[in-house]
Amino acid sequence: MENNDIMNYLIEQGGIEVSAVDENGEFLYSFTPKLKEILPELYEAHMQQVNTEISHFWELGFLNVNWFEDNPKVTLAPKAFKNEEILKLSEEEQFRLKEMKRVLLNKPLI
């Protein structure tokens, strides 16, 4: 199955949905909870990646996380809003932090 076929299948099955549109007019997608039923391997890989991202930005001081809670709440730390701190990140990290902020603030990109 090609990538477009997989994307179309996941959209049709409700495993992913359009969550925003970027500056170039491209759709940004988000996984839905239904993905766990449709493709559990992809869901687990995605969750591992999300946890890695959260840990990375927590270590850098951009996120607040109480790791001792059963279901830790992730919030943005004040540093996540300081441009001088954000500019110290690589371009890739800046993009990933921007996406994390968009998701945590539940805002469309544009």
C-alpha positions as CSV (number, residue, x, y, z in Angstrom):
1,M,0.0,0.0,0.0
2,E,1.3,3.4,-0.9
3,N,1.4,6.4,1.5
4,N,-1.5,8.1,-0.2
5,D,-3.6,4.9,0.0
6,I,-2.7,4.5,3.7
7,M,-3.6,8.2,4.4
8,N,-6.9,7.8,2.5
9,Y,-7.7,4.6,4.4
10,L,-7.0,6.2,7.8
11,I,-9.1,9.2,6.9
12,E,-12.0,7.1,5.8
13,Q,-11.8,4.9,8.9
14,G,-11.5,7.9,11.2
15,G,-8.0,7.2,12.4
16,I,-6.7,10.6,11.3
17,E,-8.3,14.0,10.7
18,V,-7.3,17.4,9.4
19,S,-6.4,19.5,12.4
20,A,-5.0,22.7,10.7
21,V,-3.7,24.3,7.6
22,D,-0.1,25.6,7.5
23,E,1.3,28.8,6.1
24,N,1.6,27.1,2.7
25,G,-2.0,26.0,2.6
26,E,-1.0,22.3,3.3
27,F,-3.2,20.3,5.6
28,L,-1.9,19.2,8.9
29,Y,-3.3,15.9,10.3
30,S,-3.8,14.6,13.8
31,F,-4.3,11.0,14.9
32,T,-7.6,10.3,16.6
33,P,-8.2,7.8,19.4
34,K,-9.7,5.4,16.8
35,L,-6.2,4.9,15.4
36,K,-5.5,2.6,18.3
37,E,-8.2,0.2,17.0
38,I,-7.3,0.5,13.3
39,L,-3.5,0.3,13.4
40,P,-2.3,-0.4,16.9
41,E,1.4,-0.6,15.8
42,L,1.2,2.9,14.3
43,Y,-0.6,4.2,17.4
44,E,2.2,2.8,19.7
45,A,5.0,4.2,17.6
46,H,3.2,7.6,17.6
47,M,2.8,7.6,21.3
48,Q,6.5,6.7,21.8
49,Q,7.4,9.7,19.6
50,V,5.1,12.0,21.5
51,N,6.6,10.9,24.8
52,T,10.1,11.4,23.4
53,E,9.2,15.0,22.3
54,I,7.6,15.8,25.6
55,S,10.6,14.6,27.5
56,H,13.0,16.5,25.2
57,F,11.2,19.9,25.6
58,W,10.7,19.2,29.4
59,E,14.4,18.7,29.8
60,L,15.0,22.0,28.0
61,G,12.5,23.8,30.2
62,F,9.8,24.5,27.7
63,L,7.2,22.2,29.2
64,N,5.9,21.4,32.7
65,V,5.2,17.8,33.4
66,N,4.5,16.0,36.7
67,W,5.9,12.6,35.9
68,F,4.7,11.1,39.2
69,E,1.0,11.4,38.2
70,D,-0.8,8.4,36.6
71,N,-1.8,10.5,33.6
72,P,0.7,13.4,33.7
73,K,-0.7,16.8,32.5
74,V,1.6,18.6,30.1
75,T,1.6,22.4,30.1
76,L,3.7,25.1,28.5
77,A,6.3,26.6,30.7
78,P,6.9,30.4,30.5
79,K,10.1,29.7,28.5
80,A,7.9,28.4,25.6
81,F,6.8,32.0,25.0
82,K,10.2,33.7,25.2
83,N,11.4,34.4,21.7
84,E,15.0,34.7,22.8
85,E,14.9,31.2,24.2
86,I,13.1,29.7,21.2
87,L,15.7,31.2,18.8
88,K,18.4,29.2,20.7
89,L,16.7,26.0,19.3
90,S,17.5,24.5,16.0
91,E,15.1,25.2,13.2
92,E,13.7,21.6,13.5
93,E,13.2,22.1,17.3
94,Q,11.5,25.4,16.7
95,F,9.1,23.8,14.3
96,R,8.4,20.9,16.7
97,L,7.9,23.3,19.6
98,K,5.6,25.5,17.5
99,E,3.5,22.4,16.7
100,M,3.4,21.3,20.4
101,K,2.3,24.8,21.4
102,R,-0.5,24.7,18.7
103,V,-1.7,21.4,20.0
104,L,-1.5,22.3,23.7
105,L,-3.2,25.7,23.1
106,N,-5.7,23.9,20.8
107,K,-5.3,26.6,18.2
108,P,-5.3,26.3,14.4
109,L,-2.0,27.1,12.8
110,I,-3.4,29.9,10.7
